[in-house]
Amino acid sequence: MAARIIQIHVQALTQLLEKHKTDFADIRSFNHYKKQQIKDHRNQLLAKELGCSIADLFFEKHDHGKPFLSSHTLHFNHTHSQQYYALAMSERVKDIGIDVEELDRKVRFDALAKHAFHAEEYDVWMQQDQDTEYWFRVWTTKEAVLKASGLGIRLDLNSLNTQVHPSNHGGMCSHPLIGTFAYQNFILNQKIVLTLAWRAEQSCRGFQFPQIQIIQH
């Protein structure tokens, strides 16, 4: 993988799960199975990228629980929604975060927006006639930025103004507790919103944006 490239793998969860909910006695058992299958698939993709065996992968966690590879320099972050899984990885971009959601997911949009959106985000959403796609772009951007920072939900969602634009599918945002992050929104197959975020490091030529490669399985 060349420098300043972030590679994203996206696929349906059904491709990772050999068993169905009905094969388990309760939802807790199924969720444990799903979590293990996702972890195993993540490790397969990471090992394939690194050209090593899964047994050669060793993981640790940062102070706030974000996992990282202690055995290799490949940086990663992964996520899943109800129907899709996504993994982002990069050799050179360290602080990356990713989030995915289905556009047809049933959400209490206004209630969640009032709780989690910054006042400016909420105003723009109202100006967009409560557009569903815009809502999901704001939501996934918040999640991706917070995951990239390593703080996760320890930062109040409504204190972060993502500055998501109604038509531009990318931008930058800052918060005094985490710094500055860039992000890119993708609408894939008119079904899902995928957002990638990374720490915006400035150079003598300004902010350097990586190349993003999406691989759909």
N, C-alpha and C positions, 0 to 999 in steps of 0.2 A: 504494500500500500504506500503510495507516494506521500510526500510531506503535505500537510495542511489539507488532507482529504478526510471527510467523514463519510463512512459507508453505513447505509441503513438497510437492514433486512426486514421485510414485512410479509406476513402470511396469516392465513386464517387459523384460528385456534383449533379448528376441527382437524387440521392436518397434523397437529401435535398430539391429539388425544385419541388413543385407540379405544378407550372405554367411554361410555355415556353415563350420565347421572343415574339412570335406572339400574346400572350395574352395581350401585353402592347402597348400603343400608341407610345412610343419611348424607346430608349436604356437606357436613364437616369432613367426612371421609373422601368425598369427591373433590372438595377443595384442596385437601392435602395431596391427593393424587395429581390434580391439575398443577399445583405449585411445583411438585417434583418433576413433572414432565416438562414444564417450562424451563426449570433450572437445567435439566439434562440437555434440552435443545440449545439453550444459551451456551452451555459448555461445548457442545458439538461445533457450533458456529465459530466460537472463539478459537478452539483447537485447530479447526480447519484453516482459519486465517493465519494462525501462527505456525502451521506446519508441524504441530506436535501432537502428542496424545493427550487425552483428557486427564490422565493421571499426572501429567506434568503441570497442570494448572493449580495454582495455589491462590486463595483469596483471603483478604483481610477487609476490615471495615474502618472507615474514617470515624472521627469522633462522634458524628451524629448518625452513624449507621449505614452510610453509603458504601456499598461493596466496591472493591477494586482488586486488580490482579497484582499480587505481590511478587509473582514469579516472572512476569513479563512487563514490558512497557506499553502494551496495548491498552488503551483507555476505552471504557464502554459504559453504556447505560441501557436498560431495557424496560419495557412496559407492556401491559396488555389491557385490553378492554374486555367487554363481554364476548367479542367475536374475533378479535385480531391481536396478534403479537408483533412487536417491533423491537429490534436491537440496533443500536447505534454504536459504532466503534471507530477509533482513530488512533494512529500511532503518535501524532503530534499535538492534537487538540485535547487537552487534559480534562477540562471541566465541561462535560457535555451532559445534556439531559434530554429526554424524549418522552412524549406523551401521545396517546392515540385514543380517539373516540369515534363511535359510529354516529353519523348524522341523523339516523332515525331513532336514536336512543331516547327513551321517554324520561324527561327531566322536568322538575318544577323550576322552570327557567327563571321566572321573576323572583321567586323566593330565594333561590341560590344566588342570583345576581345581586340582590339587595344585601345579602350576607357577605359575598366573596368579592364582588367587583369594587374597584376603586370608584369614587364618585364620577370621575371623568369617563371611565369605561362605561359606567351605567348610563350616563347622559348620551354618549355616542350610540350605545345599543338602542336606547329609546328613539334617537333620531333616525336609526335604521329600521324603524317599525318592528323592533324586537326580532330582528333577523336571526334565524337559528344558526346559520353558518357562522355569522359574526360571533355569536355567543360561544360556540365551540372553539373558535379560533382564540378568543380571549381566555377561555378556561384551559385549553391545552397549553397555551403559552405560559400561563401562570405555573402550571404543573411542571412544564419542561424547564423553566427558568429556576424554580425552586429546587428541582432535582439536580440541575447542573451546579447550583451553588453548594449543594450538600446539606442545606438546612432543612429542606423539605417543609412539612407543615408547621415547623417551629416558628416560621414567619407568618404573620397574619396575612391571609390572601388579599384582603381589602386594602392593605397598606402598600401593595405593589401595583403601580400603574404601568401596565405593559405597553400602553400607547399603541395598541393594535389599530391599524388604519382600516377604514371601511372597505377599501379596494386593494391596497398594497398588501401582499402576503408575506411581509417580512419587516423587520425593524430592529430597534434597540430600546432598552429600558435600563433604568438604574434604581438602586435602593441603597441607602447609606449603610445597611448592615451586610450587604452581599456584593456591592460593586455594580459594574456595568456588564450587561449581557446582550448579545445579538440573538435573533431567532428567525426562523423561516417556517411558514405554514404551507402545508401541501394538502390539496384535496385529491384523494386517490380514488379512481373508479367511480366518482360521484357518490361514494358511500362513506368514506372515512375522512376525518381531519387528523392529520399527523403534524406535530410540531417538534422541531429540533431547536435546541438552544445551546449556546456555548459562550464562554467568557470572552468578551471583546477586548483583546489585547492590542494596544496601540503601538505602532512602529513609527519610524521616521517618515513613512509614506501614508500615515493615517491608519485607520482600523483595517486589519487584514481579514478578509472573509475567506473561509475555506471553500473548497469544492465539495459539493454534496452529491453522493451517488445513492440512488434508491434501487434496491433489488427486490422485486416482488416475486415471491415463490408461488 
